[in-house]
Amino acid sequence: MLPQFNYVRAQSLEEAQQQLSTDGARVCAGGSDLLGCLRDDVFDCSKVVSISSLNQLRGIARTRDGGIRIGSLTPIAEVAASATVQETHAGLSQAASEVASPQLRNQGTIGGNICQKPRCWYYRGEFHCLRKGGTTCYALAGENQYHCILGGYRCYIVHPSDTAPALLALNATVHIAAPSGSRTVPLDEFHVHPRDDPQRETVLQGNEIVTEITLPAPPPGLRSSYRKVRARGSWDFALAGVALALAFNGDQVVSGRIVLSGAAPVPWRSREAENAVIGRRIDAATAREAAAAAMEDATALKRNAYKIPLFKGLVEQQLLAIAGA
Ligand SMILES: Cc1cc2nc3c(=O)[nH]c(=O)nc-3n(C[C@H](O)[C@H](O)[C@H](O)COP(=O)(O)OP(=O)(O)OC[C@H]3O[C@@H](n4cnc5c(N)ncnc54)[C@H](O)[C@@H]3O)c2cc1C
């Protein structure tokens, strides 16, 4: 059952920020994650501040320098279908099309997708876990088949978003409206690792709102992709996923990023795998080497060792596919 809360539909960004200044107020975009959290009593909320009327936060446009601007309220389905995104940043379109179900992609927004709360069943269930202010991560000694194999520290969630790894691979920047003005944060500094604070997912303060996400112009020869493996063919979160954004000169990789989803508490950039391909041609041996490097630091929990070979196979296959090898 939903708890009692006040509801405000803000008519301007300023009004939204002002309403959010109250303790216990929460931003609501599409509500597809927030309302589930409230129903499951994951956190307290005294006021829901809807930003859904703020049409200036919607839409996808090419920027003058050849990059892309995506308003935070843009439905995920629009990001998936956008010809602008597909033209230069195909990996993001592929990631968006892998999110949840058609209904959720229509309701959920890109801003909400990168800010969503973890899907750990202890966090979402009746457990006062570390992320909720308790002292224990129940996954560590419990049912941890869907938990992390990289970057685990005190809290062993995996980051649930499909679009965030693709955005990170494509070097996105998050634009934030703050009461003192606006600020930008590179996506690789936007998500908070449990080492720094196990109770926060992002660097956002309570009254800050993500207004847009920008992608830089693609470097020459950029190819990008996203693929995830899930337990079933219908909607599901990633057991393992990989976002690639690699710039090629001929058949040689000159720069790029490799980011894993379903692996770590935050979208996980694998510099080890990147180093294994940058400056080289991707053939069967390079792809295998990079896949092994991606899992070099992986540590399985009791029930998720299957993820290590799964990631190796996925990274190897995706590298060969992007290279056309
Ligand atoms: C059944 C189900 C399956 C799903 N499967 C997947 C999946 O496979 N892959 C995947 O990536 N996701 C999946 N999701 C998550 C889904 O994509 C998110 O619920 C959705 O993207 C959230 O968008 P929203 O606009 O509805 O956010 P909301 O629910 O409105 O908000 C989510 C969170 O972000 C905050 N927030 C939202 N917008 C802003 C903003 N502009 N500024 C600051 N804070 C903000 C809210 O306060 C809240 O904490 C699934 C969800 C469900 C319910």
The ligand as an SDF file (V2000), in Angstrom:
LIG
                    3D

 53 58  0  0  0  0  0  0  0  0999 V2000
    9.1240   -4.0600  -13.9350 C   0  0  0  0  0  0  0  0  0  0  0  0
   10.2880   -3.1580  -14.1950 C   0  0  0  0  0  0  0  0  0  0  0  0
   11.3300   -3.5920  -15.0170 C   0  0  0  0  0  0  0  0  0  0  0  0
   12.4060   -2.7520  -15.2770 C   0  0  0  0  0  0  0  0  0  0  0  0
   13.4400   -3.1860  -16.0750 N   0  0  0  0  0  0  0  0  0  0  0  0
   14.4760   -2.3510  -16.3390 C   0  0  0  0  0  0  0  0  0  0  0  0
   15.5490   -2.7640  -17.1870 C   0  0  0  0  0  0  0  0  0  0  0  0
   15.5810   -3.8560  -17.7250 O   0  0  0  0  0  0  0  0  0  0  0  0
   16.5640   -1.8730  -17.4010 N   0  0  0  0  0  0  0  0  0  0  0  0
   16.5810   -0.6330  -16.8350 C   0  0  0  0  0  0  0  0  0  0  0  0
   17.4960    0.1420  -17.0820 O   0  0  0  0  0  0  0  0  0  0  0  0
   15.5720   -0.2300  -16.0230 N   0  0  0  0  0  0  0  0  0  0  0  0
   14.5460   -1.0530  -15.7750 C   0  0  0  0  0  0  0  0  0  0  0  0
   13.5260   -0.6530  -14.9720 N   0  0  0  0  0  0  0  0  0  0  0  0
   13.6210    0.6530  -14.3350 C   0  0  0  0  0  0  0  0  0  0  0  0
   12.9160    1.6680  -15.1780 C   0  0  0  0  0  0  0  0  0  0  0  0
   13.6200    1.8550  -16.3400 O   0  0  0  0  0  0  0  0  0  0  0  0
   12.8570    2.9080  -14.3290 C   0  0  0  0  0  0  0  0  0  0  0  0
   11.7690    2.6850  -13.4660 O   0  0  0  0  0  0  0  0  0  0  0  0
   12.6410    4.1810  -15.1280 C   0  0  0  0  0  0  0  0  0  0  0  0
   13.6880    4.3970  -16.0220 O   0  0  0  0  0  0  0  0  0  0  0  0
   12.5760    5.3350  -14.1640 C   0  0  0  0  0  0  0  0  0  0  0  0
   12.1520    6.4720  -14.8810 O   0  0  0  0  0  0  0  0  0  0  0  0
   10.9860    7.3670  -14.3000 P   0  0  0  0  0  0  0  0  0  0  0  0
   10.9390    8.5670  -15.1420 O   0  0  0  0  0  0  0  0  0  0  0  0
    9.7240    6.5770  -14.1690 O   0  0  0  0  0  0  0  0  0  0  0  0
   11.5970    7.6990  -12.8790 O   0  0  0  0  0  0  0  0  0  0  0  0
   10.8790    7.9490  -11.4950 P   0  0  0  0  0  0  0  0  0  0  0  0
   10.2850    6.6960  -10.9920 O   0  0  0  0  0  0  0  0  0  0  0  0
   10.0210    9.1400  -11.5860 O   0  0  0  0  0  0  0  0  0  0  0  0
   12.1710    8.3170  -10.6410 O   0  0  0  0  0  0  0  0  0  0  0  0
   13.1670    7.3510  -10.3480 C   0  0  0  0  0  0  0  0  0  0  0  0
   14.1550    7.9700   -9.3580 C   0  0  0  0  0  0  0  0  0  0  0  0
   14.8940    9.0010   -9.9820 O   0  0  0  0  0  0  0  0  0  0  0  0
   14.6430   10.2710   -9.3740 C   0  0  0  0  0  0  0  0  0  0  0  0
   14.4990   11.1920  -10.5030 N   0  0  0  0  0  0  0  0  0  0  0  0
   13.7420   11.0140  -11.6080 C   0  0  0  0  0  0  0  0  0  0  0  0
   13.9280   12.0070  -12.4800 N   0  0  0  0  0  0  0  0  0  0  0  0
   14.8080   12.8510  -11.9080 C   0  0  0  0  0  0  0  0  0  0  0  0
   15.3970   14.0840  -12.3230 C   0  0  0  0  0  0  0  0  0  0  0  0
   15.1290   14.6400  -13.5140 N   0  0  0  0  0  0  0  0  0  0  0  0
   16.2640   14.6870  -11.4810 N   0  0  0  0  0  0  0  0  0  0  0  0
   16.5480   14.1460  -10.2770 C   0  0  0  0  0  0  0  0  0  0  0  0
   16.0350   12.9800   -9.8350 N   0  0  0  0  0  0  0  0  0  0  0  0
   15.1880   12.3350  -10.6450 C   0  0  0  0  0  0  0  0  0  0  0  0
   13.3740   10.0820   -8.5470 C   0  0  0  0  0  0  0  0  0  0  0  0
   13.3600   10.9150   -7.4120 O   0  0  0  0  0  0  0  0  0  0  0  0
   13.4650    8.6140   -8.1700 C   0  0  0  0  0  0  0  0  0  0  0  0
   14.2920    8.4180   -7.0460 O   0  0  0  0  0  0  0  0  0  0  0  0
   12.4340   -1.4560  -14.7090 C   0  0  0  0  0  0  0  0  0  0  0  0
   11.3830   -1.0050  -13.8860 C   0  0  0  0  0  0  0  0  0  0  0  0
   10.3140   -1.8550  -13.6340 C   0  0  0  0  0  0  0  0  0  0  0  0
    9.2050   -1.3530  -12.7560 C   0  0  0  0  0  0  0  0  0  0  0  0
  1  2  1  0
  2  3  1  0
  2 52  2  0
  3  4  2  0
  4  5  1  0
  4 50  1  0
  5  6  2  0
  6  7  1  0
  6 13  1  0
  7  8  2  0
  7  9  1  0
  9 10  1  0
 10 11  2  0
 10 12  1  0
 12 13  2  0
 13 14  1  0
 14 15  1  0
 14 50  1  0
 15 16  1  0
 16 17  1  0
 16 18  1  0
 18 19  1  0
 18 20  1  0
 20 21  1  0
 20 22  1  0
 22 23  1  0
 23 24  1  0
 24 25  2  0
 24 26  1  0
 24 27  1  0
 27 28  1  0
 28 29  2  0
 28 30  1  0
 28 31  1  0
 31 32  1  0
 32 33  1  0
 33 34  1  0
 33 48  1  0
 34 35  1  0
 35 36  1  0
 35 46  1  0
 36 37  1  0
 36 45  1  0
 37 38  2  0
 38 39  1  0
 39 40  1  0
 39 45  2  0
 40 41  1  0
 40 42  2  0
 42 43  1  0
 43 44  2  0
 44 45  1  0
 46 47  1  0
 46 48  1  0
 48 49  1  0
 50 51  2  0
 51 52  1  0
 52 53  1  0
M  END
$$$$
